[in-house]
Amino acid sequence: MCRFIPKYRLFALCCSLGLLLVLGCSNKSGGGVGEGRTKPRGRILENGLPIKIDTSKLPPGDPGLQVTFIKLGGVDAGTEYEAVVTDSANGAFELIGKDGKGIPPGKYRVVITLAPFGSEDMLKGRFSRERSKIEIEVKPGEDVVIDIAQYK
């Protein structure tokens, strides 16, 4: 014997399933950012002005600036994230992470190299992996501004 489900119960069941589907597939962070991650933008300055990069002599596709964030503390300590330089003339960059979903908030050491790939660093290694004293806190929703003159 087959019993029919009343229409109002069928409607309530369909609405509940639809709501679960929508909530389960949504991304609370928005903008493609992974859970618990952030995609900060930033700038490298020197004495309050954009770092000077002679872009006229750079090979195509080489921004002349490399910025790396190295995670300090936690289970992911030592993990490196290369920033994507978006505007060499202004020292602007973005941290999108290895999978494009951002990086975990937290404390980082920042490595800065001012040179075309494979060339001698114009900053003379002051901000290399071994010597950089730049340590910053990356927080969700906040930009990162680093004035290298503060770290001499």
C-alpha positions as CSV (number, residue, x, y, z in Angstrom):
1,M,0.0,0.0,0.0
2,C,1.4,3.4,-1.0
3,R,0.8,6.5,1.0
4,F,1.1,9.9,-0.5
5,I,3.0,12.7,1.2
6,P,0.8,15.8,1.7
7,K,1.8,18.7,-0.5
8,Y,2.8,21.0,2.3
9,R,5.2,18.4,3.7
10,L,6.7,17.8,0.2
11,F,7.1,21.5,-0.2
12,A,8.8,21.9,3.2
13,L,11.1,19.0,2.4
14,C,12.2,20.5,-1.0
15,C,12.8,23.9,0.6
16,S,14.9,22.3,3.3
17,L,17.0,20.4,0.9
18,G,17.4,23.5,-1.3
19,L,18.5,25.5,1.7
20,L,21.1,22.9,2.7
21,L,22.4,22.8,-0.8
22,V,22.8,26.6,-0.9
23,L,24.5,26.8,2.5
24,G,26.7,23.8,1.9
25,C,28.1,25.2,-1.3
26,S,28.5,28.8,-0.3
27,N,31.9,30.4,0.5
28,K,31.8,32.5,3.7
29,S,35.0,34.2,2.9
30,G,33.9,35.4,-0.5
31,G,36.1,36.3,-3.5
32,G,37.5,32.8,-3.8
33,V,39.5,33.1,-0.6
34,G,40.0,29.7,1.1
35,E,38.7,29.1,4.6
36,G,40.9,30.8,7.2
37,R,43.0,32.6,4.5
38,T,43.5,36.1,3.3
39,K,44.7,37.7,0.0
40,P,46.5,40.9,1.1
41,R,47.8,43.5,-1.2
42,G,50.8,45.4,-0.4
43,R,53.6,47.8,-1.4
44,I,57.3,48.1,-0.8
45,L,58.4,51.6,0.0
46,E,61.7,53.3,0.8
47,N,61.4,56.5,2.9
48,G,57.7,56.6,2.3
49,L,58.0,56.5,-1.5
50,P,57.7,53.5,-3.9
51,I,60.9,51.6,-4.1
52,K,63.0,52.7,-7.1
53,I,63.1,50.1,-9.9
54,D,64.6,50.8,-13.3
55,T,62.1,48.9,-15.3
56,S,63.6,50.0,-18.7
57,K,66.3,47.4,-18.6
58,L,64.2,44.5,-17.4
59,P,63.6,41.4,-19.6
60,P,59.9,40.9,-20.6
61,G,57.9,39.5,-17.8
62,D,60.5,40.2,-15.1
63,P,59.3,42.7,-12.5
64,G,62.8,43.3,-11.1
65,L,61.4,42.8,-7.6
66,Q,60.8,39.5,-5.7
67,V,58.9,39.5,-2.4
68,T,58.7,36.3,-0.4
69,F,56.8,35.7,2.9
70,I,58.1,33.0,5.2
71,K,55.6,31.8,7.9
72,L,56.9,32.0,11.4
73,G,55.5,29.7,14.1
74,G,52.8,27.1,14.0
75,V,52.6,23.8,12.2
76,D,53.2,25.5,8.9
77,A,56.4,27.4,10.0
78,G,58.9,27.8,7.2
79,T,56.3,27.7,4.5
80,E,57.2,30.2,1.8
81,Y,54.7,32.3,-0.2
82,E,55.9,34.2,-3.3
83,A,54.1,37.5,-3.8
84,V,52.9,38.4,-7.3
85,V,54.3,41.8,-8.2
86,T,51.5,43.7,-9.9
87,D,53.1,47.0,-10.5
88,S,56.9,47.3,-10.3
89,A,57.0,51.1,-10.6
90,N,54.9,51.4,-7.4
91,G,56.3,48.3,-5.6
92,A,52.8,46.8,-5.5
93,F,52.2,43.1,-4.9
94,E,49.5,40.6,-4.0
95,L,49.7,37.5,-1.9
96,I,47.4,35.0,-3.5
97,G,49.0,31.8,-2.2
98,K,50.2,28.6,-3.9
99,D,46.6,27.6,-4.9
100,G,45.2,31.0,-5.5
101,K,43.1,31.0,-2.3
102,G,45.2,33.2,-0.2
103,I,47.6,32.7,2.7
104,P,47.0,32.0,6.4
105,P,47.0,35.0,8.6
106,G,49.9,35.2,11.0
107,K,53.4,36.3,11.5
108,Y,55.9,36.3,8.5
109,R,59.5,37.2,7.8
110,V,59.7,39.1,4.5
111,V,62.4,38.6,2.0
112,I,63.0,41.3,-0.7
113,T,65.3,41.1,-3.7
114,L,65.6,44.1,-6.0
115,A,67.1,42.8,-9.2
116,P,66.2,41.0,-12.4
117,F,65.9,37.2,-11.9
118,G,69.4,35.8,-11.6
119,S,71.2,39.2,-11.2
120,E,72.9,40.7,-8.2
121,D,70.6,42.1,-5.6
122,M,70.7,45.9,-5.6
123,L,69.8,45.8,-1.8
124,K,73.0,43.9,-1.3
125,G,71.3,41.0,0.5
126,R,70.1,43.2,3.4
127,F,66.6,41.5,3.2
128,S,67.7,38.0,2.2
129,R,66.3,34.8,3.8
130,E,69.3,34.8,6.2
131,R,69.5,38.5,7.0
132,S,66.0,40.0,6.8
133,K,64.7,41.6,9.9
134,I,61.3,42.4,8.4
135,E,58.7,40.6,10.5
136,I,55.1,41.5,10.0
137,E,51.7,40.3,11.0
138,V,49.3,39.5,8.1
139,K,45.7,40.1,9.2
140,P,42.5,39.5,7.2
141,G,41.3,42.6,5.3
142,E,44.4,44.6,5.9
143,D,47.0,45.7,3.3
144,V,50.7,45.2,3.9
145,V,52.9,48.3,3.6
146,I,56.7,47.7,4.2
147,D,59.0,50.7,4.3
148,I,62.5,49.2,4.0
149,A,64.0,52.4,5.5
150,Q,62.7,51.3,8.9
151,Y,64.8,48.1,8.8
152,K,68.3,49.4,8.1
